[in-house]
Amino acid sequence: MSVVNAIKSNPKIKKLVHRLLIPKNEARPRLWVKLFLNRFFHKRGGGSAIRRRTRIDVLPFNKFELGARSVIEDFSTINNGVGDVLIGNNTLIGMGNVLIGPVTIGNNVIFAQNVVASGLNHEYKNPDIPIHEQNVTTAMITVGDDSWIAANVVLTAGVTIGRHCVIAAGSVVTKDIPSYTVAAGNPAKPIKHYNEATKDWERC
């Protein structure tokens, strides 16, 4: 059993390690984690950039990877506290984005401004317990290569966006979107699909 699995399987040790990494009731890791620990666990490709005014709440017990020549713009928040955040090559994470793992984003993807992709949900089933004290659930969000996620889009936990998709501004994606599709609305629905036979984008 690895050290990480041993820690995760023992609630007392897990709680102690968690306090060493993160202050109580916060998501932001302690400064020593950012300065000294994370560099040994996370991967950044050549030519990648994380702008100075970005909040990187990443911890060593889950993965954070930023591909070659990819950029995370100012005022974004990246959090891998409950799941990996994996970003491919030549991908732009625009200003004001929020990515909460588990999230996997492919190569040559554009996230415009104020996109929220959260693989995390809070349970609320027991009305006698405050929601913040109940368990959380996670489900992977996947965005395929060459896709464009326009401004103010919300990607909910568990959805998959296929290859070369366009998600229109302001959409809320609650179900999978197949490859070569334009989707819009709340909830988002396909409005165009690329027809390989006619070599054209056709209305659904």
BELZI-V799351 format. One record per backbone hydrogen bond with DSSP energy under -1.0 kcal/mol. CO is the residue of the C=O (numbers start at 1). NH is the residue of the N-H. Records with the same first field share a line. If there is no record, write none. Layout:
CO: NH, NH
This chain:
2: 6
3: 7
4: 8
5: 9
7: 10
10: 14
11: 15
12: 16
13: 17
14: 18
15: 19
16: 20
17: 21
18: 22
21: 30
23: 26
30: 34
31: 35
32: 36, 37
33: 38
37: 40
38: 41, 42
43: 66
45: 48
46: 69
49: 72
51: 54
53: 75
55: 78
56: 58
57: 80
63: 85
64: 43
65: 87
66: 45
67: 70
68: 90
70: 49
71: 93
72: 51
73: 76
74: 96
76: 55
77: 99
78: 57
79: 101
84: 103
85: 65
86: 105
87: 67
89: 108
91: 71
92: 111
93: 73
94: 97
95: 114
97: 77
98: 117
99: 79
100: 119
102: 141
103: 86
104: 143
105: 88
107: 146
109: 92
110: 149
111: 94
113: 152
115: 98
116: 155
117: 100
119: 139
121: 137
126: 129
130: 133
131: 134
135: 123
137: 121
139: 158
141: 104
142: 161
143: 106
144: 147
145: 164
147: 110
148: 167
149: 112
150: 153
151: 170
153: 116
154: 173
155: 118
156: 159
159: 142
160: 177
161: 144
163: 180
165: 148
166: 183
167: 150
168: 171
171: 154
172: 188
173: 156
177: 162
180: 194
181: 166
182: 191, 192
183: 168
184: 189
185: 172
189: 184
191: 204
192: 182
193: 202
195: 199, 200
200: 195
202: 193
